[in-house]
Amino acid sequence: SEAQSLQSQVEEMTSQLTDAEAAILQMLQSNTYKDKLVQEMSERASLSETKLHALQVRELLACRQRHLDRDSARSGEERGGRKPPDLTALLGTINDRTADRASMPTACMPTSLLERPMPEAPPIT
C-alpha cells in the first residue's frame, strides 16, 4: 500500500542516485584524462617550438657564416689575410635579441612557422 509505494519510490530514487554518481565519476575520470592529455600535448608543443627555434638559430648562424666565409674569400687581401669570425661558436651563448636585420643577407632571413597565421582549430568537445 502506501508504505510499499514509498519504499518503491525510495528504491527507484536510490537507483537513480547511484546511476548519477556513476555518471559523475565517469565524467570526472574523463576530464582528468583530457586534462593530462592537454598538458602532455602542451609540453610536446613547447618542446617542438624550442627545437624549431634552435634549428632556426643554427641555420641562421650557418648561413651568416657561409656569407662571411664567401665575403672573406673575395676580399682576403683587403683584410690582410684575417679569418672571419666563427659564428657557430655563438650558438651556446645566443639570446633572443635580434641583431640588426637590415644588414642580414636576405637568404638568411628566418622564415618561422610560428610567424604564419594559425589555422582555425576544431572546437574541443
KOLMARPA-745618 format. One line per 8 residues: number of its first residue (from 1); for each residue x, y, z of N, C-alpha, C, O. Coordinates in steps of 0.2 Angstrom, whole numbers. Last residue first. Layout:
! residues N
NUM = X/Y/Z/X/Y/Z/X/Y/Z/X/Y/Z ~ ...
END
This chain:
! residues 125
125 = 178/95/-139/172/93/-137/173/88/-131/169/85/-128 ~ 184/110/-146/186/104/-141/179/102/-139/175/106/-136 ~ 183/114/-163/181/115/-156/183/109/-152/182/103/-155 ~ 198/115/-173/191/112/-172/190/113/-165/194/113/-160 ~ 207/130/-177/207/124/-173/199/121/-173/195/125/-171 ~ 212/138/-191/207/138/-186/207/131/-183/207/126/-187 ~ 230/141/-192/224/138/-195/218/138/-189/220/137/-183 ~ 239/155/-188/237/149/-186/231/147/-190/226/151/-190
117 = 250/164/-199/244/163/-196/242/156/-194/243/152/-198 ~ 268/162/-196/262/161/-200/256/162/-196/256/160/-190 ~ 278/162/-186/275/169/-188/270/168/-193/267/173/-195 ~ 280/149/-184/277/152/-179/275/159/-181/270/162/-178 ~ 288/145/-195/281/143/-195/277/146/-190/271/147/-190 ~ 299/158/-200/297/154/-195/289/152/-196/285/155/-199 ~ 312/161/-209/305/160/-210/302/155/-205/303/149/-206 ~ 326/172/-207/322/166/-204/315/167/-207/311/172/-207
109 = 337/177/-219/331/179/-215/327/173/-213/325/169/-217 ~ 347/173/-228/347/171/-221/341/173/-217/341/171/-211 ~ 345/180/-240/344/172/-240/344/170/-233/343/164/-232 ~ 347/193/-237/340/191/-237/340/183/-237/335/180/-234 ~ 359/196/-224/358/194/-231/351/191/-231/348/187/-227 ~ 357/209/-213/357/202/-214/355/200/-221/351/203/-224 ~ 355/222/-211/362/220/-214/362/213/-215/367/210/-218 ~ 343/222/-205/344/226/-211/350/224/-214/350/224/-221
101 = 343/217/-192/341/213/-198/342/216/-205/342/213/-210 ~ 354/218/-180/351/222/-185/350/218/-191/354/215/-194 ~ 348/205/-169/354/209/-172/350/213/-177/345/212/-179 ~ 337/202/-156/338/202/-164/343/207/-166/343/213/-164 ~ 339/193/-142/339/199/-145/341/199/-153/345/195/-155 ~ 339/180/-137/333/182/-141/334/189/-144/329/191/-148 ~ 356/174/-138/350/175/-134/344/178/-139/346/178/-145 ~ 369/162/-138/365/167/-141/359/168/-137/356/163/-134
93 = 379/153/-133/378/159/-129/373/164/-132/372/170/-130 ~ 380/143/-142/379/141/-135/377/147/-131/374/147/-125 ~ 383/149/-154/377/145/-153/375/144/-146/369/144/-144 ~ 395/155/-157/390/159/-153/383/155/-151/379/157/-147 ~ 402/147/-165/404/147/-158/399/151/-153/398/150/-147 ~ 397/150/-177/395/144/-174/396/144/-167/393/140/-163 ~ 405/161/-182/398/162/-179/395/156/-175/391/157/-171 ~ 421/166/-181/417/159/-182/410/160/-178/410/160/-172
85 = 426/180/-192/424/177/-185/420/170/-186/416/169/-191 ~ 438/177/-205/431/179/-202/430/176/-196/432/171/-194 ~ 455/179/-204/450/174/-205/443/178/-202/444/181/-197 ~ 466/190/-213/462/188/-207/456/184/-208/453/185/-213 ~ 473/195/-224/473/188/-223/469/186/-216/470/180/-214 ~ 469/208/-225/476/206/-223/477/199/-221/480/197/-216 ~ 458/212/-230/458/211/-223/465/209/-220/466/207/-214 ~ 461/212/-244/459/218/-240/459/217/-233/461/222/-229
77 = 463/198/-247/469/203/-246/467/209/-243/472/212/-239 ~ 450/193/-247/455/191/-242/461/196/-241/464/197/-236 ~ 438/195/-253/442/201/-251/447/199/-246/448/203/-241 ~ 433/182/-255/433/188/-261/438/193/-259/441/196/-263 ~ 433/176/-243/437/173/-249/438/178/-254/443/179/-258 ~ 425/184/-236/432/184/-234/436/181/-240/441/184/-241 ~ 412/181/-242/415/188/-242/422/188/-241/426/192/-244 ~ 412/167/-238/412/169/-245/415/176/-246/419/178/-251
69 = 412/169/-224/417/165/-227/418/167/-235/423/168/-237 ~ 400/176/-223/406/179/-220/412/175/-224/417/178/-226 ~ 391/166/-228/391/173/-231/398/176/-229/402/179/-233 ~ 392/156/-219/394/155/-226/395/162/-230/400/162/-234 ~ 388/162/-208/395/160/-208/397/159/-215/402/161/-217 ~ 374/164/-211/379/170/-210/386/168/-210/390/172/-213 ~ 371/151/-211/370/155/-217/375/161/-216/378/163/-221 ~ 373/147/-198/377/143/-203/377/148/-210/382/148/-213
61 = 364/155/-191/371/156/-190/375/153/-196/381/156/-198 ~ 352/150/-196/354/157/-197/362/158/-196/365/162/-200 ~ 353/137/-192/353/138/-199/355/145/-201/358/147/-205 ~ 352/139/-178/358/136/-181/358/137/-189/364/138/-191 ~ 340/145/-177/346/149/-175/352/146/-178/356/149/-181 ~ 332/135/-181/332/141/-185/338/145/-183/341/148/-188 ~ 334/125/-171/336/124/-178/336/130/-182/341/131/-186 ~ 329/132/-160/336/131/-160/338/129/-167/344/131/-169
53 = 315/133/-164/319/139/-163/327/138/-163/330/141/-167 ~ 312/119/-164/312/123/-170/316/130/-170/319/131/-174 ~ 314/116/-151/318/113/-156/318/117/-162/323/118/-165 ~ 304/124/-145/311/125/-143/315/122/-148/320/126/-150 ~ 293/119/-152/294/126/-153/301/127/-151/305/131/-155 ~ 293/106/-145/294/106/-153/296/114/-155/300/115/-159 ~ 291/109/-132/297/106/-134/299/107/-141/304/108/-144 ~ 278/114/-134/283/118/-131/290/116/-133/294/120/-135
45 = 271/102/-138/272/108/-142/277/113/-140/281/116/-144 ~ 273/94/-126/276/92/-133/277/98/-138/282/99/-141 ~ 266/102/-117/273/101/-116/276/99/-122/282/101/-124 ~ 253/101/-123/256/107/-122/264/107/-121/267/111/-124 ~ 251/87/-122/252/90/-129/255/97/-129/259/99/-133 ~ 251/86/-108/256/82/-112/257/85/-119/262/86/-121 ~ 239/93/-106/245/95/-103/251/92/-107/256/95/-108 ~ 229/86/-113/231/93/-115/237/95/-112/241/98/-116
37 = 230/74/-105/232/74/-112/233/81/-115/238/82/-118 ~ 226/79/-93/233/76/-93/235/76/-101/240/77/-102 ~ 213/82/-96/217/87/-94/225/85/-94/229/89/-96 ~ 207/70/-100/208/75/-105/213/80/-103/217/83/-107 ~ 208/63/-88/212/61/-93/213/66/-98/218/67/-101 ~ 199/71/-81/206/71/-78/210/68/-84/216/71/-85 ~ 187/69/-88/190/76/-88/197/76/-86/202/79/-88 ~ 185/56/-86/186/58/-92/190/65/-93/194/66/-97
29 = 183/56/-72/189/52/-74/190/54/-81/196/55/-83 ~ 171/64/-72/177/66/-68/184/63/-71/189/66/-72 ~ 163/55/-79/164/62/-81/171/65/-78/175/68/-82 ~ 162/45/-70/165/43/-76/167/50/-80/172/51/-83 ~ 156/51/-59/163/48/-58/166/47/-65/172/49/-66 ~ 144/54/-64/148/60/-62/155/57/-62/160/60/-64 ~ 139/41/-67/140/45/-72/145/51/-70/149/53/-74 ~ 138/37/-53/142/33/-58/144/38/-64/150/38/-66
21 = 129/46/-49/135/46/-46/140/42/-50/146/44/-51 ~ 118/42/-56/120/48/-57/127/49/-54/132/52/-57 ~ 116/29/-51/117/30/-59/120/36/-60/125/37/-64 ~ 112/32/-38/118/28/-40/120/28/-47/126/29/-48 ~ 101/39/-41/106/42/-37/113/38/-39/118/41/-40 ~ 93/29/-46/94/35/-50/100/38/-47/105/41/-51 ~ 92/21/-34/95/18/-41/97/24/-45/102/24/-48 ~ 85/29/-26/92/27/-24/96/24/-30/102/25/-31
13 = 73/30/-32/77/36/-32/85/34/-30/89/37/-32 ~ 69/17/-31/70/20/-38/74/26/-37/79/27/-42 ~ 68/16/-17/72/12/-21/74/14/-28/80/14/-30 ~ 58/26/-15/65/27/-12/70/22/-15/75/25/-17 ~ 47/20/-21/50/27/-24/57/28/-21/61/30/-24 ~ 46/9/-14/47/8/-21/50/15/-23/55/14/-27 ~ 42/15/-1/48/11/-2/50/10/-9/56/10/-10 ~ 30/21/-5/35/25/-3/42/21/-4/47/24/-6
5 = 23/9/-8/24/14/-13/29/18/-12/34/20/-16 ~ 23/3/5/26/-1/-1/27/4/-7/33/4/-10 ~ 15/12/11/22/11/14/26/7/8/32/9/7 ~ 3/11/5/7/17/4/14/16/7/18/20/4 ~ 4/-6/0/0/0/0/4/6/0/9/7/-4
END
